[in-house]
Amino acid sequence: MAGNKAVALNMMANTISFVFASVVSFFLTPYITSHVGIEAYGLVGLANSFISYVTLFTAALNSMASRFIVIEIHNSHFSEANKYFSSVLIANTLIALFLIIPAIWLIFNLDKINVSQSLMFDAQITFSLVILSFFFSSVGAFYGVVLYAKNILYKGSFRTVESGIIRIILILLLFSLLDTRIFYVCVATFIAGLYPLIWNIRYTHRLLPELKVSVSSFSIKAIKTLTSSGIWNSVTNLSHLLLDGLDLVLCNIFISGTMTGNVAIAKTVPGLFVSLIAVLSGSFYPQFLELYSKKLKDALSVSINNSINILSAISGVCLSILIIYSRDFYTLWLPGEDSRLLSILTILALGTVLMSCCIYSLFSVFALSNKVKMNSLVMVATGVLSIITTFICLKATNWGVYAIVGVSSIFGILRNLFFTPIYAAHCLGLPKLYFYKRISINLINVGIILVFAFLIKSILPVHSWGLLISNFFIIAILGSLLSLFTVFNRQQRQSLIKAVKDRIHKQTD
């Protein structure tokens, strides 16, 4: 029960952190752009894009480190845990020092990219601060391993929210007291980013005093182990990066810049939804790590099934709302745009999401079992096939933008239907069709809620934001009740209801 309580706290805190970040971005972005201008604001995104390519290489070392460290901690092998911990921190420090020279060259040669001379100084300071933030986060990131080892992700999420509040206050103060310069945003981000890092160091010293950085614990063998496993995560990240970017590139080359903008808008809401599911799925990972490291196979299977049930219930409601009300949303949000086109593109983009959301926690199984190679190869293969098929469709048909968005969704559906659940079951030593019952139930659940959402929309047509939000609330409540009976079995329903009752009684006592 303690583990389930921690998962619930993690989910609640992660959701709060995600919603807070989304709301802040929604309101803060227009505030910043109105003060510094679109071009200046774009400098932050430009600097971060350079960092995203660098992280492709560092991911080979870093992406699997938490897994190895936490498993050794749960097995009380603190000497081995210290080898991985010290090795990755020292290696990241050396990488950061090595990157200083090319970083300085980039900062003083920004005139080689498309930056206005009037913004050159701001651009140099902005790039300097973003790179400095990257160095600090790379070196200090693994102090956050304590959050996974002790299953206290919720503490990290609350510190992230507090960091966000600090960032907002600093931006408002700097913009109010000084000139409006875009690098003030980076100053605020850098200072606010130190806050959770300091807390993670404190948590590590207090909760994991056995974990210490030591040069004597540095191990080339540990670095090789981490890199040989993590290199495939870099391949996976590259596949994601290329596929996400290529949709827009292909649209820009073969169709038009305007249609590229439509695709970018249409993918925004599904992208946010996937981010939310990823955050919620991550709440279960510390529990998965503990059960896997202790070789509690049956308990791990139960925990994974519970995560699938919860993600299925949430995604069923959200997907139904997105599919039925996408056109109404775009009509109200972007009244001057083609809401029908945006709605179709959004629904096409949701194809992969429909198949992946309920089983999103299965993606962590590959890292958990240290079997990421096959998943990476399949990601690359389906990505290449998707690109080739898209080219053929663009040349041989008049499907246009629908081919660009739809083809990638089709390959995503095929991958998540015929590979992900089967290989995840294989990695866990389970029957290959083990997860298909959950997938079938999720699809049935989405179908049922879709019918009810359509009926509600017929009864209460949407003509305003108030009606749209009212419909959302009705479907959210009705869909949650339906999911309670469709997704969860009798024992799970009773446990869930008992947990809610206990929580209410505890608060009223």
Residue pairs with C-beta under 8 A, 6 or more apart in sequence:
3 151
3 287
3 290
3 303
4 499
6 151
6 152
6 154
6 286
6 287
7 151
7 283
7 284
7 287
8 499
9 154
10 151
10 153
10 154
10 157
10 282
10 283
10 284
10 286
11 280
11 283
11 310
12 154
13 153
13 154
13 155
13 156
13 157
13 158
14 153
14 154
14 157
14 279
14 280
14 282
14 283
15 276
15 279
15 280
16 157
16 158
16 161
17 157
17 158
17 160
17 161
17 164
17 279
18 275
18 276
18 279
20 161
20 164
21 160
21 164
22 272
24 164
24 168
28 168
28 171
29 41
32 41
32 171
32 182
32 185
33 41
35 175
35 180
36 180
36 181
36 182
39 116
39 119
40 119
40 122
40 182
41 182
43 115
43 119
43 122
43 123
43 126
43 127
43 182
44 126
44 130
44 182
44 185
44 186
46 113
47 126
47 127
47 130
47 131
47 186
48 130
50 106
50 127
50 130
51 130
51 131
51 134
52 241
54 99
54 134
55 134
55 237
56 234
56 237
56 238
56 241
57 234
58 92
58 95
58 138
59 230
59 233
59 234
59 237
60 227
60 230
60 231
60 233
60 234
61 88
61 91
61 92
61 95
61 223
61 226
61 227
61 230
62 88
62 92
62 138
62 141
62 142
62 226
62 230
63 230
63 233
63 234
63 367
64 226
64 229
64 230
64 233
64 367
64 370
64 372
65 84
65 85
65 88
65 142
65 145
65 226
65 230
66 142
66 145
66 148
67 289
67 367
67 368
67 370
68 84
68 222
68 225
68 226
69 81
69 84
69 85
69 88
69 142
69 145
69 149
69 211
70 145
70 148
70 149
70 286
70 289
70 290
70 293
71 289
71 292
71 293
72 78
72 80
72 81
72 84
73 81
73 149
73 208
73 210
73 211
74 149
74 289
74 290
74 293
74 294
75 293
75 294
78 210
78 211
79 217
81 210
81 211
82 210
82 211
82 212
82 214
82 217
83 217
83 218
83 219
83 222
84 219
84 222
84 226
85 142
85 145
85 211
85 212
85 213
85 217
86 212
86 213
86 214
86 215
86 217
86 218
86 219
87 217
87 218
87 219
87 222
87 223
87 226
88 142
88 222
88 223
88 226
89 139
89 142
89 213
90 213
90 215
90 218
91 223
92 138
92 139
92 141
92 142
93 139
95 138
96 135
96 138
96 139
99 131
99 135
103 131
106 127
107 124
107 127
107 128
107 131
108 124
110 120
110 123
110 124
110 127
111 117
111 120
115 123
119 182
122 181
122 182
122 183
125 181
125 183
125 186
126 182
126 183
126 186
129 183
129 186
129 187
129 189
129 190
130 186
132 190
133 186
133 189
133 190
133 193
136 190
136 193
136 194
136 197
137 193
137 197
140 197
140 200
140 201
143 197
143 200
143 201
143 203
143 204
144 156
144 196
144 200
145 204
145 211
146 152
146 200
146 203
146 204
146 207
146 208
146 211
147 153
147 155
147 156
147 200
147 203
147 286
148 285
148 286
148 289
149 207
149 208
149 286
150 203
150 207
150 208
150 286
151 286
151 287
151 290
152 203
152 207
153 282
153 283
153 286
155 199
155 203
156 196
156 199
156 200
159 195
159 196
159 199
159 200
160 196
162 195
162 196
163 192
163 193
163 195
163 196
164 192
166 188
166 191
166 192
166 195
167 188
167 189
167 191
167 192
170 187
170 188
170 191
170 192
171 184
171 185
171 188
174 184
174 187
174 188
175 184
178 184
204 211
229 370
229 372
230 372
232 372
232 373
232 375
232 376
232 377
233 367
233 372
233 376
235 376
235 377
235 379
235 380
236 372
236 375
236 376
236 379
239 376
239 379
239 380
239 383
240 379
242 383
243 383
243 386
243 387
243 408
246 387
247 263
247 267
247 404
247 405
247 408
248 260
248 263
248 264
250 390
250 394
250 404
251 259
251 260
251 263
251 401
251 404
252 260
254 394
254 400
254 404
255 400
255 401
255 404
259 400
259 401
262 337
262 338
262 341
262 342
262 345
262 401
263 345
263 401
263 404
263 405
265 334
265 337
265 342
266 342
266 345
266 346
266 349
266 405
267 345
267 346
267 349
267 405
269 322
269 326
269 329
269 346
270 322
270 346
270 349
270 350
270 353
273 315
273 318
273 319
273 322
273 353
273 357
274 353
274 356
274 357
276 318
277 311
277 314
277 315
277 357
277 360
278 360
280 310
280 311
280 314
281 307
281 311
281 360
281 361
281 363
281 364
282 364
284 303
284 304
284 306
284 307
284 361
284 364
285 361
285 364
285 368
287 303
288 300
288 303
288 304
288 361
288 364
288 365
288 368
289 368
291 299
291 300
291 303
292 300
292 368
292 369
297 428
297 429
300 428
301 428
301 430
301 434
304 361
304 362
304 365
304 428
305 438
306 492
307 361
308 358
308 359
308 361
308 362
308 435
308 438
308 442
309 438
309 487
309 488
309 492
311 357
311 358
311 359
311 360
311 361
312 357
312 358
312 438
312 441
312 442
312 445
312 483
312 487
313 445
313 480
313 483
313 484
313 487
313 488
315 353
315 357
315 358
315 442
315 446
316 358
316 442
316 445
316 446
316 449
316 479
316 483
316 486
316 487
317 449
317 475
317 476
317 479
317 480
317 483
319 350
319 353
319 354
319 357
319 446
320 446
320 449
320 450
320 452
320 453
320 475
320 479
321 453
321 472
321 475
321 476
322 346
322 347
322 350
323 347
323 350
323 450
323 453
324 450
324 453
324 454
324 457
325 453
325 457
325 462
325 468
325 471
325 472
326 342
326 343
326 346
326 347
327 339
327 340
327 342
327 343
328 339
328 457
328 462
328 468
329 468
330 337
330 339
330 342
330 343
330 346
331 339
332 462
332 464
332 465
332 468
334 342
344 402
345 401
345 402
345 405
348 402
348 405
348 406
348 409
349 405
349 409
350 409
351 406
351 409
351 410
351 412
351 413
352 408
352 409
352 412
352 413
352 416
354 413
354 443
354 446
355 412
355 413
355 416
355 417
355 439
356 412
356 416
356 420
358 438
358 439
358 442
359 416
359 420
359 421
359 424
359 435
359 438
359 439
362 420
362 421
362 424
362 435
363 375
363 420
365 424
365 427
365 428
366 372
366 374
366 375
366 423
366 424
366 427
368 427
369 427
369 428
371 423
371 427
374 423
375 419
375 420
375 423
378 415
378 419
378 423
379 415
382 411
382 412
382 414
382 415
383 411
385 411
386 407
386 408
386 410
386 411
389 407
389 411
390 403
390 404
390 407
390 408
393 399
393 403
393 407
394 400
394 403
394 404
397 403
399 406
417 439
421 434
421 435
421 436
421 439
422 432
422 433
424 435
425 431
425 432
425 433
425 434
425 435
426 432
441 486
441 487
442 487
444 486
445 482
445 483
445 486
445 487
448 482
448 486
449 475
449 478
449 479
449 482
449 483
452 475
452 478
452 479
452 482
453 475
453 479
456 471
456 474
456 475
456 478
457 471
460 467
460 470
460 471
460 474
461 467
462 468
462 471
484 493
484 496
485 493
488 496
